[in-house]
Amino acid sequence: MAVSSRIVSPPLRIAWLVYRGNPHCGGQGVYSRYVAREVAALGHHIEVFSGQPWPELDDPDQLVKVPGLDLYRSPDPFRIPRPSEFRTTIDAGEFAIMCSAGFPEPWAFSQRVRRLLAARRDDFDLVHDNQCLGSGVAGLIADGWPVTATIHHPITVDRELDLAHATTWRRKIAMRRWYGFLGMQMQVAAQIPRIVTVSESSRRDIADQMHVPYERMSVVPVGVDEAIFRPLPHISRVPGRLMTTASADVPLKGLPDLLEALAKARVEQPLAHLVVIGRMKEGSAVPALIGRLGLEGAVQFVSGVTEERIVELYAEAEVAVVPSLYEGFSLPAIEAMACGVPVLATTGGALPEVVGPNGVSARTVPTSDPSALASAIVELLGDPHQRARLGASGRERVLDRFTWHACARGMVETWQAELDEREATLPSGSHAHG
């Protein structure tokens, strides 16, 4: 059934919270940008309240900057602010938490945005929190705001993987301090009446690990901009080219497994080489691993490039690989599929749910199995017909299931359901919004 692209009965007014909106690192900025664009296209009003780094929005007027100390900015992360930068007790608390090896941004942003929204109660119907889950969000609920939230996946998974890969007791202690914000997030999540997540896998894991009731969550998958992420038939594939989008030093993303698989695959496919969209941290162990595996010259890291260049890199790749140990969803997977590149993914977290059954729209192998990854790489590089079939099927799957328009419709339905439920519980004559 055809549905109008404008749903305006009545238009909603949404305050969207994102504690950091980096458009080039991680999915929060991408998610916020496209939800804001498509929600506005449906006829609703949305403003994006963001800490640094700011998201890049299609409509810059939607952005409300909520400046913090920006303690992790490039090129001087963990910086010591000038005395003149400390203007509130929140600033002092943010710096103190960093000095104790914690991660203060969710707490500090939520406190700042609560103060900011106190003066704008009549401007919005509802606040939607994009996985900040700071104590200030609980404060907004206490202030009487209708609040919903997105939890992409439980950060408990990141913590456990980081702890498992910590090689010294000092590193383990540092990791536990860094993830100290998780206790706060779990307490806040328990108070939010309606939560959106991006996959059934994440829904199950959030229920199990963050103790959010399963029935309080709904699944609204993220999307891809199919007009940008598209096949570029005029660009030739580079023989042996593999591509991945991976934070080199985040264990969750599985890059070491892919490097080991690449070394094995090059025995049978000597042209095999890898382009990584991402960057390495200073002191990264990845260069040593590349050297140990004899992959010098076979691995290239690319960062800070435009979306259009990323699409060109996909067009040059014969296979896109998602080697993650866990994913709550996977924007890189659907971006590659939208570009018509055959995808090879692990079965970590929601990946089978996203890319589909093995051999239909993508190939899948078990997590943490470089040998299985290597075998699939060798097979795909040697089989152009299979690559063409998977590439075409993958794009069709994305266009059918994973668009930002569909994501925005799901978000609006969630917000309207929460407002309707609140209104139904108010005394006669009262109104929840509008």
Order of alpha helices (4+ residues) and beta strands (2+ residues): beta-alpha-beta-beta-alpha-alpha-beta-alpha-beta-alpha-alpha-alpha-beta-alpha-beta-beta-alpha-beta-alpha-beta-alpha-beta-alpha-beta-alpha-beta-alpha-alpha-alpha
